[in-house]
Amino acid sequence: MLNPAKGHAALRRGRYSSPNAEYFLTLCIEKKFPGLTNPSLAQTIRAQWQKLEASGLWLVRSAVIMPDHLHLFVTLGSDAELSPGIRNFKGPLTPVLRTCQLKWQDSYYDHRLRPNEDLLPLFLYIYLNPYRANLLPATQPYPHYYCHPRDWAWLQSLTHENLPYPEWLRGAQHRGIKPLLQLAGCRRGFTPR
């Protein structure tokens, strides 16, 4: 028997959206069907987040479009709320997804970052996601990765000619982000703003 006190609805109960807060978001395709990296679909997804950015909903700091999911690191606008913002993002994309036989999962993952939370692990997680999933070799840039120019200015300096260092990816599927930070030579508490 279904218990209404559990599940996604229970997770959303009491969810608080804070203007100007930073959020890490993951939106997935139902049943993990691949297709989001179709070039025209990926371009449409990017255009939608840019449209919402222009409306003041959010500033996209970093994003990656994977075959079956999307990661966004955003700063909400001063008058924005997260749940309506996600509806405004997913809603117009739904008919486009249908043309590719894709559908959004009903829910999404969000993590509100604390004001003093270290951002480097998050930026590296998003940046390295396609390499860690073995979608391409570390010698090629991933076409569906985005980093805001202000953030790319400092993040780029940590890369090897705009590509990940090979040692960042050795066994990365099993080690998590902390060893990557050690390999990158990054100190704890580095918080680019």
C-alpha positions as semicolon CSV with decimal commas, in nm:
position;residue;x (nm);y (nm);z (nm)
1;M;0,000;0,000;0,000
2;L;0,126;0,348;-0,090
3;N;0,213;0,564;0,207
4;P;0,155;0,934;0,120
5;A;0,383;1,045;0,402
6;K;0,680;0,901;0,213
7;G;0,836;0,956;-0,125
8;H;0,901;1,269;-0,329
9;A;0,604;1,457;-0,184
10;A;0,742;1,410;0,167
11;L;1,078;1,544;0,055
12;R;0,913;1,857;-0,088
13;R;0,712;1,923;0,228
14;G;0,875;2,211;0,410
15;R;1,108;2,287;0,118
16;Y;1,215;2,646;0,146
17;S;1,337;2,849;-0,147
18;S;1,564;3,138;-0,069
19;P;1,618;3,426;-0,315
20;N;1,984;3,485;-0,407
21;A;2,075;3,140;-0,272
22;E;2,294;2,898;-0,467
23;Y;2,156;2,558;-0,566
24;F;2,296;2,244;-0,720
25;L;2,020;2,084;-0,929
26;T;1,986;1,750;-1,106
27;L;1,701;1,689;-1,349
28;C;1,665;1,340;-1,496
29;I;1,490;1,177;-1,786
30;E;1,235;0,913;-1,692
31;K;1,371;0,558;-1,704
32;K;1,715;0,704;-1,781
33;F;1,659;0,698;-2,156
34;P;1,948;0,876;-2,329
35;G;1,887;1,156;-2,575
36;L;1,950;1,491;-2,408
37;T;2,285;1,524;-2,586
38;N;2,119;1,526;-2,927
39;P;2,276;1,851;-3,059
40;S;1,949;2,029;-3,139
41;L;1,789;1,920;-2,810
42;A;2,095;2,024;-2,608
43;Q;2,087;2,362;-2,783
44;T;1,716;2,401;-2,695
45;I;1,786;2,313;-2,330
46;R;2,064;2,570;-2,315
47;A;1,843;2,833;-2,482
48;Q;1,573;2,770;-2,218
49;W;1,809;2,819;-1,924
50;Q;1,943;3,135;-2,093
51;K;1,587;3,264;-2,139
52;L;1,520;3,214;-1,768
53;E;1,853;3,375;-1,689
54;A;1,752;3,682;-1,893
55;S;1,421;3,695;-1,701
56;G;1,608;3,719;-1,371
57;L;1,511;3,373;-1,245
58;W;1,868;3,258;-1,200
59;L;2,229;3,290;-1,301
60;V;2,368;2,961;-1,433
61;R;2,720;2,932;-1,294
62;S;2,795;2,586;-1,432
63;A;2,602;2,315;-1,614
64;V;2,647;1,990;-1,796
65;I;2,400;1,810;-2,018
66;M;2,448;1,435;-1,995
67;P;2,265;1,178;-2,210
68;D;1,997;1,110;-1,947
69;H;2,025;1,394;-1,696
70;L;2,128;1,753;-1,647
71;H;2,328;1,919;-1,368
72;L;2,290;2,290;-1,303
73;F;2,462;2,509;-1,047
74;V;2,255;2,827;-1,021
75;T;2,221;3,139;-0,813
76;L;1,853;3,229;-0,778
77;G;1,744;3,581;-0,860
78;S;1,636;3,826;-0,591
79;D;1,263;3,763;-0,653
80;A;1,286;3,399;-0,762
81;E;1,160;3,077;-0,609
82;L;1,307;2,740;-0,697
83;S;0,999;2,522;-0,757
84;P;0,823;2,764;-0,995
85;G;1,158;2,818;-1,165
86;I;1,200;2,447;-1,228
87;R;0,845;2,437;-1,368
88;N;0,932;2,728;-1,598
89;F;1,241;2,539;-1,710
90;K;1,097;2,190;-1,757
91;G;0,752;2,289;-1,879
92;P;0,843;2,449;-2,214
93;L;1,095;2,171;-2,279
94;T;0,841;1,891;-2,226
95;P;0,685;1,908;-2,578
96;V;1,035;1,916;-2,727
97;L;1,135;1,610;-2,526
98;R;0,823;1,427;-2,644
99;T;0,935;1,466;-3,006
100;C;1,243;1,265;-2,905
101;Q;1,035;1,008;-2,708
102;L;1,174;1,145;-2,380
103;K;1,002;1,259;-2,062
104;W;1,125;1,436;-1,749
105;Q;1,111;1,253;-1,419
106;D;0,844;1,415;-1,203
107;S;1,087;1,514;-0,932
108;Y;1,431;1,672;-0,925
109;Y;1,722;1,685;-0,684
110;D;1,823;2,013;-0,525
111;H;2,087;2,105;-0,272
112;R;2,096;2,455;-0,132
113;L;2,454;2,554;-0,066
114;R;2,545;2,713;0,263
115;P;2,692;3,064;0,236
116;N;3,043;2,943;0,329
117;E;3,029;2,606;0,151
118;D;3,333;2,519;-0,060
119;L;3,229;2,551;-0,426
120;L;3,531;2,388;-0,589
121;P;3,410;2,028;-0,539
122;L;3,082;2,119;-0,703
123;F;3,246;2,287;-1,001
124;L;3,480;1,990;-1,046
125;Y;3,194;1,741;-1,013
126;I;3,000;1,911;-1,291
127;Y;3,308;1,962;-1,510
128;L;3,433;1,605;-1,476
129;N;3,094;1,431;-1,496
130;P;3,110;1,339;-1,870
131;Y;3,472;1,223;-1,840
132;R;3,396;1,012;-1,533
133;A;3,106;0,856;-1,724
134;N;3,349;0,766;-2,006
135;L;3,151;0,962;-2,265
136;L;3,473;1,088;-2,424
137;P;3,848;1,077;-2,375
138;A;4,017;1,338;-2,156
139;T;4,185;1,475;-2,469
140;Q;3,859;1,627;-2,598
141;P;3,643;1,906;-2,460
142;Y;3,285;1,806;-2,380
143;P;3,048;2,003;-2,607
144;H;2,760;2,015;-2,359
145;Y;2,950;2,167;-2,066
146;Y;2,900;2,530;-1,967
147;C;3,070;2,750;-1,712
148;H;2,988;3,118;-1,664
149;P;3,281;3,327;-1,792
150;R;3,340;3,480;-1,446
151;D;3,379;3,131;-1,296
152;W;3,569;2,987;-1,593
153;A;3,832;3,256;-1,539
154;W;3,948;3,087;-1,217
155;L;3,844;2,726;-1,295
156;Q;4,031;2,725;-1,625
157;S;4,355;2,794;-1,440
158;L;4,315;2,459;-1,262
159;T;4,284;2,262;-1,588
160;H;4,544;2,128;-1,827
161;E;4,492;2,349;-2,136
162;N;4,113;2,352;-2,077
163;L;4,105;1,974;-2,031
164;P;4,110;1,762;-1,715
165;Y;4,441;1,627;-1,597
166;P;4,449;1,252;-1,673
167;E;4,529;1,172;-1,310
168;W;4,199;1,337;-1,211
169;L;4,021;1,059;-1,397
170;R;4,220;0,751;-1,302
171;G;3,978;0,537;-1,106
172;A;3,756;0,843;-1,060
173;Q;3,440;0,638;-1,104
174;H;3,507;0,479;-0,766
175;R;3,676;0,747;-0,557
176;G;3,450;1,050;-0,527
177;I;3,557;1,412;-0,528
178;K;3,802;1,436;-0,233
179;P;4,085;1,248;-0,409
180;L;4,026;1,467;-0,715
181;L;4,079;1,776;-0,503
182;Q;4,402;1,633;-0,367
183;L;4,522;1,551;-0,719
184;A;4,427;1,900;-0,831
185;G;4,640;2,037;-0,549
186;C;4,346;2,233;-0,411
187;R;4,328;2,344;-0,055
188;R;4,020;2,300;0,162
189;G;3,808;2,607;0,199
190;F;3,878;2,752;-0,146
191;T;3,554;2,934;-0,224
192;P;3,546;3,127;-0,550
193;R;3,271;3,386;-0,551
